[in-house]
Amino acid sequence: MASLELNKFAAGILCAGLLAMVAGKVAGGLVHPVYLEQNAYVVDTSALGGAATSPAEEGPSMEPILALLATADVAKGQKAFKKCAACHTADKGGKNKIGPNLYGVVNAGTGGKDGFKYSAPLTGLGGNWDYASLNSFLTKPKAFVPGTKMNFPGFKKVGDRAAVIAYLRSLADSPAALPTAVEIAKEASGG
């Protein structure tokens, strides 16, 4: 008699699980979210005072990165890049996903990948994705390019950023040159 009660209990759990799965599939088919291109409510920060600076005027993040690039672990960067792989591909000739394909991104123009529609703040940024701008962007994308659609919070550790940038540098037919001693010294002195 006890085994019959156990069978009823197991069948009840199985039916509840199947019902939840079916309800989830039906709900997923009925709801189609629409993602906004910009925030529905814009906060006016003009009353805070202070001169507004563009991301390019802010310069690189406070932590120097150029000296770390020559010794950065590309394998560690590839592993850290898995956080980016949800939205980006990195294969030569790879397709764009939510974000653009990042093959050959180091020293490429900002907001200029063919076949990808960038947000207005990125297309208006100008310049190239050099090591300093990649470092600043990967530290906190929304602080470097206010209004960007990229929701990634950034890499907090300078070593992680250096490894990811070294990995991105390796993804090119002809990798970008490593920084010179003069460039490293200039960054270290804050210039």
C-alpha positions in Angstrom: 0.0 0.0 0.0 2.9 2.4 0.8 4.4 2.0 -2.7 1.0 3.1 -4.2 1.1 6.3 -2.1 4.7 7.0 -3.2 3.7 6.6 -6.9 0.8 9.0 -6.4 3.2 11.5 -4.8 5.8 11.2 -7.6 3.1 11.5 -10.2 1.8 14.7 -8.6 5.3 16.3 -8.5 5.9 15.2 -12.2 2.5 16.7 -13.3 3.2 20.0 -11.4 6.6 20.2 -13.2 5.1 19.6 -16.6 2.4 22.1 -15.9 4.9 24.7 -15.0 7.0 24.0 -18.1 3.9 24.3 -20.4 2.8 27.5 -18.7 6.3 29.0 -19.2 6.3 28.1 -22.9 2.8 29.6 -23.4 3.8 32.8 -21.5 7.0 33.1 -23.6 5.0 32.8 -26.8 2.4 35.5 -25.7 4.8 38.2 -24.4 7.2 40.0 -26.8 9.2 42.6 -24.8 10.2 45.8 -26.6 13.5 47.2 -25.6 13.8 51.0 -25.6 16.6 52.7 -27.5 16.9 55.3 -24.7 15.7 55.7 -21.2 12.0 56.6 -20.9 12.7 59.1 -18.1 15.8 61.3 -18.5 17.3 62.7 -15.3 18.4 66.4 -15.6 21.8 66.7 -14.0 22.5 70.3 -15.2 21.7 71.7 -11.7 24.6 69.7 -10.2 27.1 72.3 -11.6 30.6 71.7 -12.8 31.7 71.5 -16.4 30.6 68.6 -18.4 33.3 66.7 -20.1 33.1 64.3 -23.0 34.5 60.8 -22.5 37.4 61.6 -24.8 38.3 64.6 -22.5 38.2 62.4 -19.4 41.1 60.4 -20.6 42.1 56.9 -19.5 41.0 55.4 -16.2 43.2 56.2 -13.2 45.0 52.9 -13.3 47.8 52.7 -15.9 47.5 49.7 -18.1 50.1 50.1 -20.9 52.9 48.6 -18.8 50.8 45.5 -18.1 50.0 44.7 -21.8 53.3 43.1 -22.7 53.1 40.5 -19.9 49.3 40.1 -19.8 48.0 36.5 -20.0 46.1 36.1 -23.2 44.6 32.8 -22.0 43.3 34.6 -18.9 41.8 37.3 -21.2 40.1 34.6 -23.3 38.6 33.1 -20.2 37.5 36.6 -19.0 36.1 37.3 -22.4 33.4 34.7 -21.8 31.5 37.4 -20.0 31.5 39.3 -23.2 30.6 36.3 -25.4 26.9 36.6 -24.5 26.7 39.7 -26.8 29.9 39.6 -28.9 31.6 37.2 -31.2 35.4 37.4 -31.8 35.9 35.1 -34.8 37.4 36.4 -38.0 34.4 37.1 -40.2 32.1 36.3 -37.3 28.5 37.6 -37.2 27.4 40.4 -35.1 25.2 39.5 -32.1 23.6 42.1 -29.8 27.0 43.8 -30.0 29.4 43.9 -32.9 32.0 41.2 -33.7 35.2 42.2 -32.0 37.8 40.7 -34.3 40.4 43.3 -35.1 38.9 45.9 -32.7 42.2 47.2 -31.3 42.9 50.5 -33.1 39.7 50.2 -35.2 37.5 53.2 -35.4 34.9 53.6 -32.6 31.4 53.0 -33.8 32.4 52.0 -37.2 32.1 48.2 -37.7 30.4 47.5 -41.0 27.0 45.8 -40.7 26.3 46.9 -37.1 24.1 49.8 -36.0 25.8 51.5 -33.1 24.0 53.8 -30.7 24.4 57.5 -31.3 26.8 58.1 -28.4 29.2 55.6 -29.8 29.0 56.8 -33.4 29.6 60.3 -32.1 32.6 59.4 -30.0 35.1 59.5 -32.8 38.7 58.3 -32.6 39.9 54.7 -32.4 39.8 51.9 -29.9 43.4 52.4 -28.7 44.6 50.8 -25.5 43.7 53.8 -23.3 40.1 54.1 -24.6 39.6 50.3 -24.4 40.9 50.5 -20.8 38.5 53.3 -19.9 35.5 51.7 -21.7 36.1 48.3 -20.1 36.4 49.8 -16.7 32.8 51.2 -16.8 31.2 51.5 -20.2 28.3 53.7 -19.2 30.7 56.2 -17.5 33.0 56.4 -20.6 30.2 56.6 -23.1 27.1 58.0 -21.4 24.0 56.7 -23.2 25.6 53.5 -24.6 23.3 50.5 -24.9 26.0 48.2 -23.5 24.8 47.0 -20.1 28.0 45.3 -19.0 29.2 46.8 -15.7 32.9 46.5 -16.6 36.0 44.8 -15.3 36.9 46.2 -11.9 40.5 44.7 -11.8 43.1 46.3 -13.9 44.8 42.9 -14.4 41.5 41.5 -15.9 41.2 44.5 -18.2 44.8 44.1 -19.4 44.3 40.4 -20.0 41.1 41.1 -22.1 42.8 43.8 -24.1 45.7 41.5 -24.7 43.3 38.8 -25.9 41.5 41.3 -28.2 44.9 42.5 -29.5 45.6 38.9 -30.5 42.4 38.7 -32.5 43.7 40.3 -35.7 45.5 39.4 -38.9 48.2 41.8 -37.8 48.1 42.6 -34.1 48.5 46.2 -33.0 52.0 47.2 -31.8 52.6 47.0 -28.1 53.1 50.4 -26.3 56.6 51.9 -26.4 58.6 52.7 -23.3 57.9 56.4 -24.0 54.1 55.8 -24.1 54.3 53.7 -20.9 56.3 56.4 -19.1 53.9 59.1 -20.3 50.8 57.2 -19.0 52.6 56.5 -15.7 53.3 60.2 -15.2 49.7 61.1 -15.9 50.4 62.8 -19.2 
